[in-house]
Amino acid sequence: MITREEKASVLRALHVPGTPVVLPNVWDAASAKVVAARFPAVATASAAVSAALGYGDGEGMPADEAFAAVARVARAVDVPVTADVERGYRLDPAQIAARLADAGAVGCNLEDSAPATGEMVDLAAQVEFLGAVRAADPHLVLNARVDVFVHGSRDVEEGVERARAYLAAGADCVYPIGMPVDRVEEFCRAVGGPVNVAHTPDGPTPAELGALGVARVSFGPGLQRVLLAELERLVDVVHEGGSPYRR
């Protein structure tokens, strides 16, 4: 059986600028099995997990439920699992690393803004935080979110500064969520390390993002929202007296 450390090595090696690992994010064991049958790794999306469990995003779900959801996903698949754990649900770095290991995850996303307020965390404090998580688990594949484009200055230079600092602190990849598409190639060149970009409905395809130098493409809660919209349509058909099984 492949060890957790070996799974982490597999996941880390998938982050290749120009040939990105594509991660259609999941929220439960069923969705994880669908993805794992087709892709080399599985990633959870905190917003999708929260919605599935009846909580709001922004660390609205309790830590125990968040990590239990990750554990159910990891138990359901044989591929490496990386978990979106927001900012760690108010746990300290050692606890975050331990809870991820206990859940069977070999990677995680960590945000640099306060979930409750959206306020950006001081750069030095975030570097210390990421460094402590790295020290607590040298094998963990760290994807450090850069939130300046959704909560901060929206300044590319600040985003690059944070990204470089996070990579230097031990992050394996950086995730400038909400960055304008026309700045992606510039950002990737300036950072000089693996960059994660989310594929959006009106944005470049994963292959097109790869051509811009991206190393990881994720979908966040997008797929869940598409499926819920389809479910709503089908339920409307039933409500109107029709059959959801007929087109």
C-alpha positions in Angstrom: 0.0 0.0 0.0 1.3 3.4 -0.9 2.2 5.5 2.2 1.0 9.0 3.0 4.5 10.3 2.3 4.5 8.7 -1.1 1.1 10.1 -1.9 2.3 13.6 -0.9 5.3 13.1 -3.3 2.9 12.1 -6.1 0.7 15.2 -5.5 3.7 17.6 -5.3 5.2 16.2 -8.5 1.9 16.9 -10.4 2.4 20.7 -10.0 4.2 21.4 -13.3 4.0 25.0 -14.7 2.7 24.7 -18.2 1.3 21.2 -17.6 -1.1 21.8 -14.7 -2.7 19.2 -12.5 -6.4 19.7 -12.9 -8.5 19.3 -9.8 -12.3 19.3 -10.2 -13.1 20.0 -6.5 -15.3 17.6 -4.5 -17.4 17.8 -1.4 -18.2 14.3 -0.3 -17.3 10.6 -0.9 -19.6 10.2 -3.9 -18.2 13.1 -5.8 -14.7 12.1 -4.8 -15.1 8.7 -6.3 -16.2 10.2 -9.6 -13.2 12.4 -9.8 -10.7 9.8 -8.6 -11.7 7.5 -11.4 -10.6 10.1 -13.9 -7.9 12.3 -12.3 -4.7 11.6 -10.4 -5.6 13.5 -7.3 -8.7 14.8 -5.4 -9.2 18.3 -3.9 -12.1 19.4 -1.6 -13.6 22.8 -1.8 -14.5 24.3 1.6 -17.5 26.3 0.3 -18.9 23.1 -1.3 -18.3 21.0 1.8 -19.9 23.7 4.0 -22.9 23.9 1.7 -23.3 20.1 1.8 -23.2 20.1 5.6 -25.6 23.0 6.0 -23.1 25.7 7.1 -22.0 29.0 5.7 -18.6 29.5 4.1 -16.0 31.4 5.9 -15.3 28.8 8.6 -19.0 28.5 9.4 -18.7 24.8 10.0 -17.1 23.4 13.1 -13.5 22.0 12.8 -14.6 18.5 13.8 -17.2 18.4 10.9 -14.7 19.9 8.5 -12.0 17.3 9.1 -14.5 14.5 9.3 -15.7 15.5 5.8 -12.1 15.3 4.6 -11.6 11.9 6.2 -14.7 10.5 4.4 -13.3 11.7 1.1 -9.8 10.3 1.8 -11.3 6.9 2.8 -13.3 6.7 -0.4 -10.4 7.0 -2.8 -6.9 5.7 -3.4 -5.4 8.8 -5.0 -3.8 11.7 -3.0 -6.3 14.1 -1.3 -5.7 17.8 -0.7 -8.1 19.6 1.5 -9.3 23.2 1.5 -9.3 24.0 5.3 -9.8 27.8 4.9 -7.6 29.3 7.6 -7.5 26.2 9.9 -10.7 26.7 11.9 -9.0 28.6 14.6 -6.5 25.7 15.3 -2.8 26.3 15.7 -0.4 25.1 13.0 0.6 21.9 14.7 -3.1 21.0 15.3 -3.9 21.8 11.6 -1.1 19.5 10.4 -2.1 16.7 12.8 -5.8 16.9 12.0 -5.0 16.7 8.2 -2.8 13.7 8.8 -5.4 12.0 10.9 -8.0 12.6 8.1 -5.7 11.1 5.5 -5.1 14.3 3.5 -1.6 14.9 2.1 -2.2 18.5 1.1 -4.2 21.6 2.0 -5.2 25.1 1.1 -4.6 27.8 3.7 -5.9 31.4 3.3 -4.2 34.7 4.1 -7.3 36.6 5.0 -9.5 36.4 8.2 -12.6 34.3 7.3 -14.9 36.3 9.5 -14.0 39.7 8.3 -12.1 39.3 5.0 -9.3 41.4 6.4 -5.8 40.5 5.1 -3.4 38.9 7.5 -0.2 40.7 8.0 2.4 39.3 5.6 5.0 38.5 8.3 2.3 36.8 10.5 1.2 34.7 7.5 4.8 33.7 6.7 5.3 32.6 10.3 2.0 30.7 10.2 2.9 28.8 7.0 6.4 28.1 8.2 5.0 26.6 11.4 2.6 24.3 9.4 5.5 23.3 7.2 7.6 22.5 10.3 4.8 20.5 11.8 4.5 18.3 8.7 7.4 18.4 6.2 5.5 16.2 3.8 2.3 18.2 3.5 1.7 19.8 0.1 0.9 23.4 1.0 -1.2 25.5 -1.4 -1.0 29.1 0.0 -3.9 31.3 -1.0 -3.2 34.9 -1.9 -6.4 36.8 -1.2 -5.3 40.4 -2.2 -7.5 40.2 -5.4 -10.7 39.5 -3.4 -10.1 41.1 0.0 -7.1 43.3 -0.4 -5.5 45.9 -2.6 -6.0 44.0 -5.8 -2.4 45.0 -6.6 -0.4 42.5 -8.6 2.9 43.6 -7.1 1.6 42.9 -3.6 0.2 39.6 -4.8 3.6 38.6 -6.2 5.4 39.8 -3.0 3.1 37.6 -0.9 3.4 34.6 -3.2 7.2 34.7 -3.2 7.2 35.0 0.6 4.9 32.1 1.0 7.0 29.9 -1.3 10.1 30.9 0.6 8.3 29.9 3.9 7.7 26.4 2.6 4.6 26.5 0.4 4.6 24.3 -2.6 2.1 26.3 -4.6 0.4 29.7 -4.4 -3.2 30.4 -5.2 -4.0 34.0 -6.2 -7.8 33.6 -6.0 -9.7 36.1 -8.1 -6.7 37.4 -10.0 -7.7 39.0 -13.4 -7.1 36.5 -16.2 -5.1 39.1 -18.2 -2.5 39.2 -15.4 -2.1 35.4 -15.0 0.9 35.0 -17.3 2.7 38.0 -15.8 2.0 36.7 -12.3 3.4 33.2 -13.1 6.5 34.6 -14.6 7.1 37.0 -11.7 6.5 34.4 -8.9 8.8 31.8 -10.4 7.0 28.9 -8.7 3.9 26.8 -9.0 0.7 28.8 -9.3 -2.9 27.6 -8.9 -5.6 29.4 -10.8 -9.4 28.6 -10.6 -11.2 27.8 -13.8 -14.4 29.9 -14.0 -17.4 29.6 -16.4 -16.3 32.6 -18.5 -12.5 32.1 -18.1 -9.8 30.2 -20.0 -10.0 26.4 -20.2 -7.5 24.4 -18.1 -5.4 23.9 -21.2 -5.4 27.6 -21.9 -4.4 28.3 -18.3 -1.5 25.8 -18.7 -0.3 27.7 -21.7 0.0 30.8 -19.5 2.3 29.0 -17.1 -0.2 27.7 -14.5 0.8 24.6 -12.5 -2.6 23.8 -10.9 -6.2 24.4 -12.0 -9.0 24.0 -9.6 -12.8 24.6 -9.7 -13.7 25.6 -6.2 -17.4 25.1 -5.5 -18.3 25.6 -9.2 -19.2 22.0 -10.1 -21.4 21.6 -7.1 -23.2 24.8 -8.0 -23.8 23.6 -11.6 -25.2 20.3 -10.2 -27.4 22.1 -7.7 -28.8 24.3 -10.5 -29.6 21.2 -12.5 -31.2 19.6 -9.4 -33.4 22.7 -9.0 -34.5 22.4 -12.6 -35.4 18.7 -12.2 -37.3 19.4 -9.0 -39.2 22.2 -10.8 -40.2 19.6 -13.4 -41.5 17.3 -10.6 -43.3 20.2 -8.9 -45.1 20.9 -12.2 -46.3 17.3 -12.4 -43.7 16.1 -14.9 -41.1 13.4 -14.8 -37.4 14.3 -14.2 -36.3 11.3 -16.2 -37.8 12.4 -19.5 -36.1 15.0 -21.7 
